[in-house]
Amino acid sequence: MPQRETRTGYGRPDGITAAPGGLLDLLQVAALVLGSDGRIALWSPEAELLLGFSAAEALGQDAGALLVAPENRERARELFRRVRTGARWAGVFPVRHKDGSTRRVEFRTMQLRDARGDIHALGLGTDAETVRNVERDLALSHILVRQSPVGIAVFDTDLRWVRVNPSLERMNGVPEEAVLGRRVGEVLPALDVQAIESRMRHVLQTGEQLLDQQTIGRTAADSEEHAYSESYHRIEDSNGRVLGLAMAVLDVSERQRAAAEVAQARERLAVIADAGVRIGTTLDLPRTAHELTEVAVPKLGDLAAVHVLDSVVGPGGTAAPRADDSLDFRTLAVRAGSPTDAIGAAGPVGESASYSSSRLITQCVREARPILLHQVSEAAIRRIAGDDRAAESLRRAGVHSWLAAPLVARGEVLGTLSLCRTVNPRPFDDQDLTLAAELATRAAIGIDNARLYGRERNTALTLQRSLLPQEPPHPAGIEVASRYLPAVSDVGGDWFDVLPLKDGKVGLVVGDVMGKGVHAAAIMGQLRTATRALARLDLPPAELLYHLDGIAASLGDSDSLATCLYVVCDPRHGRCEVSRAGHPPPVLVDPAGKAALLDVAAGVPLGVGGVPFTAGERELPEGTLLALFTDGLVESHKASIDAGLRDLVRLLDGTRLPLEETCDMLLGALHREPEDDVALLLARRGSG
C-alpha cells in the first residue's frame, strides 16, 4: 500500500521553505519512469492510488502491456519514441486500471538521463476529470473576481494585500499594483483602519465569518465620506491550513441615503399624524401654541418659538399688520429640546415686542411665505435676533440653521413658527421647510379658532355680567349672598336674581339656559327680563313659571330651553313657596343646622310648553337658610349630579358660617373643575 505523508507544517524562519500547499494533494499527481526498453523503472505511491497497481506489481513490467489497451499500444509506442528523442508531450491518454476499467489520465512527459547517460522517460499524470474540475473552478473564480461589481480583496496572514479586483480598485481609487504587499492603513488611512484590521484578526484566529460590517470613511476615489458594507471570510486549503482571508466590499452609500430618506419621510408623516392629534386639543390660545412647539421639538428643530401679531390677541381681534415698517409681536410659546441660551432670544412668553422690518419674522409675515436659511451667517443672526444680547445667545448656543413658517388661517397671517438647529448637525432642507409649513398651517387653524372663540367668550361674558345684578338688593328680613363663576371654556346662560315683591315678600330666582356662548347669554337676558316683569304682577311661583314657559317656547329655538327655580319668601309670616321647571331642588338648612333637599316636583324645562307646574309650601323659621344653585356646582364628568347633591347637603349640614364665607366654602369644595357656569344664591331669614 502507498505510504501517506505526515504533515508537520515545517518551515524555516528565513522564509526559504514553508508548509506545503494542498493543490498537489488534490490533484494526486502520479510519477512513473520508463527505462529505454519501455519497462517501468520507478512507480510512485500516487501512481498506485491512480491506477491500482502496487509498486511490486508494476516495477519491471512492460508499460504498454500493463497499462495500455491493445488498440492504443501503437500510439503509446510512438509517443514513447518521441519522448526518448527529447520531445515533450502533454495530453490525455487512456490508461488501463488494475480493475480492468479505463481511466483518462492527463500526462506531462519528458526525457530523463541518468549518470551513465542512459535515457529514460518521465511521466507525470493525474486524473483528467480532476484537472478539468480544478480548471473550471479556477476559471469561474477568476471571472467572478474580475467581473464582479462587488469589491473583492485577498489578504495574507500578515494582513497585507495580495489580490484586488477591478471593482475594489475603483472604490479605492488606487490600482492593484500600488496596494500589493501593503496594509490597509498604508493605502487608505482615512478609513477606520483599527476596526477593519480588528475584524481581520478575529476572522483569521477564529474562522468565524463576519458579514455586513459597516465602515464609514473616505478613499482616494472621492473626497466625500462613503458607507461600506464589508464581509470577511477566512481562506483555507484542503488540509485546513490558513492561507489568509478574503474581503467583499459594497459601497452602500446610496442605499443608506435612500433608507435615511425613507426613514425621514416616515418620521415626517409621524410628525404630521402627531400634530393632528396633539395640536388644537383646546380652544386656549397659549395652549395651542405650546402644543405646536411640543410637536416640533425635537423631531424637527432643537428650538421652536411661536410669535403672533399683537393685534391677534388684542381687543380688536384683527391680524392685519400695522402700516409702518415695524410689527408688534407677542411671544406665545418657546420650547427647547435641551438647556440652551438661545431660548431667551425668542423673548419672554406672554410679552410683546416691536420687530423692525429688517427682522426675518417680520418679512415672513409681510410676505406670507416661509423663509429657510440652510446656514446661518453672522449677518443672518442679527436679522433673527431682536437685539445684541439675543444675537449673542444664538451664537453661544451654536445656531447653524434656521427657518420660519407663517401662521396663516382663513387667508389671514396671524404670526410665525420659527425653528432653529443647534444640537442636530444636519441643516434644514426643503423637506423640513415643507413639514414646518404643514405644521404651521394646522396650528394656525387651531390658533385662529382659539382667537375667535376667546373673542366670542369675552363678548358672551361681558353680556352676561351686564345682565346679572351687580349688587343684589338687601330686602328687609332676608339676608342674601351670591356668586357667579363663568366656565373656563364656554360661557353658558346661568343667571340668578333677587326680586322685591309686594307686602315685604322676596322672590329668589336661579336659572340655566341650555347652550353656550353669546346666544345663550342673550336668551338668558330675555328670560331674566320676563321673570322680573312677571314677578311685578305678584304671580304665584307655579303660575309665573307657566307664563315664562310660554315666553321661552315663543322664542322658537331649541337652544331657548332653560331650567328655572323660583322661590317666594314671606319673612313676615315665616313661609316660602317653591316651584321648579326642571331645575335642581334647593337645599333648606333649618335653624338647628339640619340640611336637606326640598322635596318639590321637578316639572319640565321652560320652552317645552303645555305642561302645568306645581308648587310646594314650607315653613321658614327665623335663621333658616335656603341655597339655590345651578347644576355646574354639583355636576361634573367625574361625578353624577346625585353625588354632587349629597356632597352639597353634607357641606351645609351644621354650618354656622356667614353667608359670604359659606359661598366661598361651597365653591372651594365643589367647583373643582370649572367646566360649566355656576350661579349660587344663598338666602337666610333674619329677624323680620
SVG drawing of the C-alpha trace seen along z (x, -y; Angstrom):
<svg xmlns="http://www.w3.org/2000/svg" viewBox="-101 -104 129 112">
<polyline fill="none" stroke="black" stroke-width="0.4" points="0.0,0.0 1.3,-3.5 2.6,-5.4 0.7,-8.6 2.8,-11.7 2.6,-13.1 2.3,-16.9 4.1,-18.9 3.8,-22.4 7.5,-22.7 9.3,-25.8 12.4,-27.8 12.5,-31.3 14.3,-32.7 11.2,-32.1 13.1,-29.9 10.9,-26.9 7.3,-26.9 4.5,-24.5 3.3,-22.6 0.1,-23.6 -2.8,-21.4 -3.3,-21.7 -0.9,-18.8 -2.7,-16.7 -5.9,-17.5 -4.5,-16.5 -2.7,-13.5 0.0,-13.7 1.4,-10.2 5.0,-9.8 6.4,-6.8 9.7,-6.3 10.2,-4.0 13.5,-2.6 14.9,-2.6 13.2,0.8 9.8,-0.6 9.7,1.2 8.6,-0.5 11.6,-1.5 10.1,-3.8 6.5,-3.8 5.2,-6.4 2.6,-5.8 0.3,-8.3 0.5,-6.0 -0.8,-3.2 -3.7,-5.4 -4.4,-6.4 -4.2,-3.1 -4.5,-0.4 -1.2,1.4 1.3,1.7 4.9,1.0 5.7,4.7 3.1,5.3 4.3,2.6 8.1,2.4 9.8,4.3 6.7,4.7 6.3,3.6 4.3,0.4 2.4,0.9 1.3,4.4 0.3,3.5 -1.3,0.1 -2.4,-0.3 -5.2,1.4 -4.2,3.3 -5.8,0.8 -3.9,-2.0 -0.4,-0.4 0.9,-1.6 0.0,-5.2 1.7,-4.7 4.9,-3.3 5.1,-6.3 4.8,-8.8 7.5,-6.9 9.9,-7.1 9.3,-10.8 10.0,-11.5 13.2,-9.4 14.4,-11.6 13.9,-14.7 10.5,-15.8 7.9,-16.7 4.3,-15.6 1.3,-16.8 -2.2,-15.4 -4.8,-13.0 -4.3,-9.3 -6.5,-6.3 -4.8,-4.1 -6.0,-0.7 -6.7,-0.4 -6.0,2.8 -9.7,3.4 -10.0,3.6 -11.5,0.2 -10.0,-2.6 -9.0,-5.9 -8.4,-9.1 -5.1,-10.5 -3.6,-13.9 0.1,-13.5 3.2,-15.7 6.1,-13.6 9.8,-14.4 13.2,-12.8 15.5,-12.0 19.2,-10.9 20.9,-9.1 24.6,-9.4 25.5,-6.7 23.9,-8.6 21.0,-6.2 17.8,-7.7 14.5,-7.3 11.0,-8.7 9.3,-10.5 5.6,-10.6 3.6,-12.8 -0.1,-12.1 -3.3,-12.8 -7.0,-12.1 -8.1,-14.2 -11.6,-14.8 -10.0,-16.2 -7.9,-18.5 -11.0,-19.7 -12.8,-20.4 -9.9,-22.4 -9.6,-24.3 -13.3,-25.1 -13.2,-26.2 -10.2,-28.5 -11.8,-30.0 -15.0,-30.6 -13.3,-32.2 -11.3,-34.4 -14.4,-35.5 -16.3,-36.2 -13.5,-38.1 -12.6,-40.1 -16.1,-40.9 -17.9,-41.1 -19.4,-44.5 -18.6,-43.7 -15.1,-44.8 -13.0,-41.8 -9.6,-41.7 -7.4,-38.9 -5.0,-39.4 -2.3,-37.1 -2.0,-36.2 0.0,-39.3 -3.0,-41.4 -1.2,-42.5 -3.0,-42.9 -2.3,-40.0 -5.2,-40.5 -7.6,-43.3 -10.3,-43.1 -11.2,-46.0 -14.3,-46.9 -12.3,-47.5 -9.7,-49.3 -12.4,-51.8 -13.7,-52.1 -10.2,-52.7 -9.1,-54.9 -5.8,-53.0 -4.5,-50.4 -3.8,-46.9 -0.1,-47.1 0.1,-50.1 -1.5,-48.1 0.1,-44.7 2.2,-43.8 0.9,-46.8 -1.6,-47.0 -4.9,-48.9 -3.7,-51.8 -0.8,-52.4 -3.1,-52.8 -6.4,-54.1 -5.6,-56.0 -9.0,-57.8 -10.9,-54.6 -11.4,-53.2 -8.3,-51.1 -8.3,-49.9 -11.8,-48.4 -11.1,-46.8 -7.9,-45.1 -9.5,-44.0 -12.2,-42.2 -9.5,-40.6 -7.6,-39.3 -10.8,-37.9 -11.6,-36.0 -8.1,-34.7 -8.0,-33.5 -11.5,-32.0 -12.5,-31.1 -15.9,-32.8 -17.1,-34.8 -18.2,-38.4 -21.0,-39.7 -22.3,-43.2 -19.8,-45.1 -20.2,-48.8 -17.4,-51.2 -17.7,-55.0 -14.8,-56.8 -13.0,-58.3 -10.8,-56.7 -8.6,-58.2 -11.6,-57.8 -13.7,-60.5 -13.2,-63.3 -16.7,-62.7 -17.4,-60.1 -19.0,-56.8 -20.6,-54.0 -19.2,-50.5 -20.6,-47.1 -17.8,-44.5 -17.8,-40.8 -14.8,-38.8 -14.0,-35.1 -11.0,-33.0 -9.2,-31.2 -8.0,-27.6 -6.6,-24.9 -8.0,-21.4 -6.0,-20.4 -7.3,-23.2 -4.1,-25.3 -4.9,-29.1 -3.8,-30.9 -5.3,-34.4 -8.7,-36.0 -11.0,-37.4 -13.0,-40.6 -16.0,-41.5 -16.9,-45.3 -20.1,-47.0 -20.5,-50.8 -23.9,-51.2 -23.9,-55.0 -26.8,-55.3 -28.7,-52.5 -28.1,-54.2 -29.1,-57.6 -32.3,-56.0 -33.0,-54.3 -32.4,-57.5 -34.7,-59.4 -37.4,-56.7 -36.9,-56.9 -37.1,-60.7 -40.3,-60.5 -41.8,-58.2 -40.8,-60.4 -42.3,-63.4 -45.5,-61.5 -45.4,-60.6 -44.9,-64.2 -47.9,-65.2 -50.0,-62.5 -48.9,-63.5 -49.8,-67.1 -53.3,-66.1 -53.8,-64.5 -51.9,-66.9 -52.4,-70.4 -55.7,-72.2 -56.9,-70.0 -58.4,-73.0 -59.6,-76.5 -56.9,-78.1 -54.6,-80.3 -51.4,-79.9 -52.0,-76.2 -52.4,-75.7 -49.1,-77.5 -47.4,-75.4 -48.8,-72.2 -47.2,-73.3 -43.8,-73.7 -44.1,-70.3 -44.7,-68.6 -41.9,-70.5 -39.2,-69.9 -37.0,-67.8 -38.4,-66.0 -38.0,-68.9 -35.9,-71.5 -33.9,-71.9 -35.6,-75.2 -39.1,-76.4 -40.9,-79.7 -44.4,-80.8 -44.9,-84.6 -48.3,-86.1 -49.2,-89.6 -50.1,-91.6 -53.3,-92.6 -54.4,-89.0 -54.6,-88.7 -55.6,-92.3 -59.1,-93.5 -59.6,-94.5 -59.1,-90.9 -57.7,-91.7 -54.4,-90.2 -53.7,-92.9 -50.1,-94.3 -49.6,-97.9 -49.0,-100.4 -45.5,-101.4 -42.3,-99.3 -42.4,-97.5 -44.8,-95.0 -45.8,-94.2 -45.4,-90.5 -46.3,-88.7 -44.4,-85.5 -46.9,-82.8 -44.7,-79.7 -41.0,-78.8 -39.5,-75.3 -36.0,-73.8 -35.0,-70.2 -32.1,-70.7 -30.9,-73.6 -29.7,-76.4 -29.0,-80.1 -30.9,-80.6 -34.3,-80.1 -34.1,-83.7 -33.6,-85.1 -37.3,-84.5 -38.4,-86.9 -40.3,-86.3 -43.5,-84.3 -46.6,-86.4 -44.8,-89.7 -44.9,-91.9 -42.1,-93.5 -41.8,-95.6 -39.9,-94.0 -38.4,-96.1 -38.9,-95.4 -35.3,-94.0 -36.3,-91.1 -36.8,-87.9 -40.1,-87.0 -41.4,-90.5 -40.5,-89.6 -42.2,-86.2 -45.4,-87.8 -45.4,-90.6 -44.7,-88.3 -46.8,-85.4 -44.2,-82.8 -41.7,-80.6 -38.1,-81.5 -35.2,-79.0 -31.6,-79.6 -29.6,-76.5 -26.6,-78.1 -26.9,-80.9 -24.3,-83.7 -23.3,-86.5 -25.5,-88.9 -28.4,-86.5 -28.1,-86.1 -28.6,-89.9 -31.8,-89.6 -33.1,-86.7 -32.3,-88.2 -34.2,-91.1 -31.2,-92.8 -27.5,-92.3 -28.0,-90.2 -30.3,-87.8 -27.8,-87.6 -25.0,-86.7 -27.3,-84.0 -27.8,-82.5 -24.1,-82.5 -23.3,-80.7 -25.9,-78.2 -24.4,-77.3 -27.4,-78.1 -26.4,-77.0 -29.7,-76.6 -33.0,-78.4 -36.4,-78.6 -39.7,-80.4 -43.2,-79.5 -46.2,-81.9 -49.3,-81.0 -52.0,-81.6 -55.7,-80.9 -58.6,-81.8 -56.4,-84.0 -55.0,-86.0 -51.5,-85.9 -51.5,-85.5 -47.8,-85.2 -44.9,-82.8 -43.4,-79.5 -39.7,-79.8 -37.2,-76.8 -33.5,-76.6 -31.0,-73.8 -28.2,-73.8 -27.6,-70.1 -28.7,-68.4 -25.8,-68.9 -27.9,-68.5 -29.1,-71.8 -32.7,-72.3 -33.7,-71.3 -36.7,-71.9 -38.4,-68.8 -38.1,-70.3 -39.5,-73.6 -42.5,-71.8 -43.1,-70.0 -42.8,-73.2 -45.3,-74.9 -47.7,-72.0 -47.4,-72.2 -47.9,-75.9 -51.0,-75.6 -52.5,-73.1 -51.7,-75.1 -52.8,-78.3 -56.4,-77.0 -56.3,-76.0 -54.9,-79.4 -57.5,-81.2 -60.2,-79.1 -59.0,-79.8 -58.7,-83.5 -62.3,-83.6 -63.6,-81.6 -61.9,-83.8 -63.4,-86.9 -66.9,-85.3 -66.4,-84.1 -65.4,-87.6 -68.4,-89.0 -70.7,-86.5 -69.2,-87.0 -69.5,-90.8 -73.1,-90.4 -73.9,-88.0 -72.2,-90.1 -74.1,-93.1 -77.4,-91.3 -76.8,-89.9 -77.4,-92.0 -74.2,-93.8 -75.2,-94.1 -78.2,-92.1 -80.8,-94.1 -81.0,-93.6 -84.7,-93.3 -85.9,-93.5 -86.0,-90.2 -83.8,-88.3 -80.0,-88.2 -78.6,-87.3 -75.2,-86.4 -74.4,-85.3 -71.7,-84.2 -71.4,-83.7 -68.4,-81.9 -68.2,-81.6 -66.9,-78.3 -63.2,-78.4 -64.1,-77.1 -67.7,-78.1 -69.7,-80.7 -73.3,-79.5 -76.6,-81.0 -76.7,-80.7 -78.4,-83.5 -79.8,-84.5 -81.9,-87.3 -83.4,-88.8 -86.7,-90.5 -88.5,-92.7 -92.3,-91.9 -95.4,-93.3 -96.1,-93.0 -92.5,-92.5 -92.1,-89.3 -88.9,-88.5 -88.6,-86.5 -85.4,-84.3 -84.6,-83.1 -81.9,-80.8 -82.0,-79.6 -79.8,-77.9 -80.3,-78.3 -79.2,-75.3 -76.4,-76.1 -73.3,-78.2 -71.9,-81.5 -73.5,-84.8 -76.7,-83.1 -77.3,-81.5 -76.4,-84.8 -79.0,-86.6 -81.7,-84.1 -80.8,-84.4 -81.2,-88.1 -84.7,-87.8 -85.9,-85.2 -84.5,-87.3 -86.3,-90.4 -89.5,-88.4 -89.2,-87.0 -88.7,-90.4 -91.8,-91.7 -94.0,-88.7 -92.9,-89.0 -94.2,-92.5 -97.7,-91.1 -97.3,-89.2 -98.0,-85.9 -97.6,-82.7 -94.4,-80.7 -96.2,-78.0 -98.2,-80.5 -95.1,-82.6 -93.2,-79.6 -96.2,-78.7 -96.1,-82.2 -92.3,-82.1 -92.6,-78.7 -94.8,-80.2 -92.3,-83.0 -89.4,-80.6 -91.4,-78.5 -92.2,-81.5 -88.5,-82.2 -88.8,-79.2 -85.3,-77.8 -84.3,-74.5 -81.5,-76.4 -84.1,-78.5 -84.9,-75.7 -84.0,-76.5 -84.3,-75.3 -85.5,-77.6 -86.2,-77.6 -88.5,-80.3 -88.9,-80.8 -91.2,-83.4 -90.2,-84.1 -92.5,-85.7 -90.3,-86.7 -93.2,-88.3 -95.2,-85.1 -92.2,-82.7 -93.2,-80.8 -91.9,-80.2 -93.5,-78.8 -91.3,-76.9 -91.8,-75.8 -89.3,-74.1 -89.0,-73.9 -86.6,-71.0 -84.1,-72.6 -82.2,-71.0 -84.1,-71.4 -82.9,-73.9 -81.3,-72.9 -83.0,-74.1 -81.0,-74.3 -83.2,-74.7 -82.3,-76.8 -80.9,-73.7 -78.4,-73.3 -80.1,-70.2 -79.7,-70.4 -82.0,-68.6 -83.1,-68.9 -86.6,-70.3 -89.0,-67.7 -90.8,-69.7 -92.0,-68.3 -89.3,-68.8 -91.5,-70.0 -90.3,-70.3 -87.8,-72.8 -89.0,-76.1 -89.8,-76.1 -91.3,-72.6 -94.8,-74.2 -98.2,-72.9 -97.2,-71.2 -98.5,-72.8 -96.2,-73.4 -96.8,-72.7 -95.6,-74.4 -94.9,-73.4 -95.0,-75.5 -92.6,-75.2 -92.2,-76.8 -89.4,-79.3 -88.5,-79.8 -86.0,-82.6 -82.5,-81.5 -83.5,-79.2 -81.0,-79.1 -82.0,-78.5 -79.4,-77.5 -80.3,-77.9 -77.8,-76.9 -77.2,-75.7 -76.0,-72.2 -72.5,-73.4 -71.9,-73.5 -72.8,-69.8 -72.2,-68.0 -69.0,-67.1 -67.8,-64.5 -66.3,-62.6 -69.3,-62.6 -73.0,-62.4 -75.4,-65.1 -76.8,-62.9 -73.3,-62.5 -72.8,-66.3 -76.1,-67.0 -75.2,-64.7 -71.9,-66.5 -73.7,-69.9 -76.1,-68.8 -73.2,-67.3 -71.3,-70.6 -74.3,-72.7 -75.3,-70.4 -74.5,-72.1 -72.9,-75.2 -72.9,-78.4 -70.7,-80.5 -71.7,-83.9 -73.3,-83.7 -70.3,-85.2 -67.9,-82.7 -70.5,-79.9 -70.4,-80.9 -66.6,-80.7 -66.6,-77.4 -69.1,-75.7 -67.3,-76.9 -63.9,-75.8 -65.1,-72.4 -67.4,-71.6 -66.3,-73.6 -63.1,-71.6 -63.3,-71.7 -64.8,-74.9 -66.2,-73.2 -69.7,-74.7 -71.0,-78.0 -72.1,-78.3 -74.7,-80.5 -75.1,-80.3 -77.7,-82.3 -77.9,-81.9 -80.8,-83.5 -81.2,-83.4 -84.4,-84.6 -83.5,-87.1 -85.5,-88.8 -88.0,-90.5"/>
</svg>
